[in-house]
Amino acid sequence: MVQKHTESKESYQELESARAEAKKGYSQANIKIDQALLEKRLAQSQHMIDLSKIHVDKKWLGALFEAYVAVLKKSKKEIAKALEKLEKGLQRKELDLEILTKKVFSFDKKYLEELAQKLSVEVDDLRFLGLRLGNPVFELYADKLKHRIEEGKWSKGFCPVCGSSPAMAYLREDDGKRILWCQFCSTQWSFMRLKCPFCSNDDQKTLRYFFTDEDDPHRVYVCDRCKRYLKTVDQRKMENPEDLDLVWENLSTLSMDLVAQKEGFISPYSESKTKNKGVVV
C-alpha cells in the first residue's frame, strides 16, 4: 500500500488535510502527563514519555480511519481490496486501531506479522496505517513537551520526547546544522553531523554518504559499523527550502531506501527502540 499510495502528491495532501483536521478535533482532556515523573526523567537525561503506554480514543481513531479510507479508495483504486480487508477486520474486531498504533510504535514484529496473516494484508499496510493514525495524537503530546528541549542540550541520537530513532534528517538552511526528525511524534532536535545517531560512532573512516546527483538535495548517510542509514535533505540545496515537509520527503524517497538496503544497510526504524525507555504517562 505504501509504495503505491505515495506516488501521488495529491492523495498525500488529502491525507494530510484529514490528519490535520483530526488533530484539531482530538480532546485535550485525553492528553495526560504525569508531571512528577516527567521532571524525574528530565533530571536523569532520559526521554520524556513512552507512547506505547498512552490511551488513544478509539472512537476518534475509527473516524480518522474512515477518512483515510475514503481518500485512498478515491485516489488509489488498486489498493481497494487491501482497504476492504482492513475494514472487515475492524468490523469483526480482529483489528484494534489503538493496539495497532502502539504495536507499530514499539515495532512488535510478531504481532504485525500475525495480524497481517489473519487479515490477508501486507505488514507494510499495517505499519503505514498505524503510523498515520497514531501520529496526530503523538504530536499533541510532543507539542506539550518539546518546549523543554533546549537547543544543543540534547545530544543523544534518539528522540528526546518518545525515545524513537530518527527516521530522517535535514541540514538546516541557515547554518548547515544537522536536525534529526522523529516520524512518530514529529519532534526535531539537533545532532552532530560527524557522528552516527544510532551507535555513536565518530570514526570518519566508517562514516560516509552517497547521492544520486550532486545537485539533488537528498543524501543517504551510512555507518559501516552498525550498518544503519539515514536519509537526509540538504535544505540549502532546495529550490523552496521553506516548504520542507519531512513526511513527504520520507515517502517520496523510497527508492533511496531500496538502494541503501540493497547495499546491506538497515532501515533506521526497523529496530529503533532504545534501552532508555520508561513510562511517564
Beta strands, then each sheet from edge to edge (+ up, - down):
strand 1: 168-171
strand 2: 178-181
strand 3: 188-190
strand 4: 207-210
strand 5: 218-223
strand 6: 229-234
sheet 1: 3+ 2- 1+ 6+ 5- 4+
end
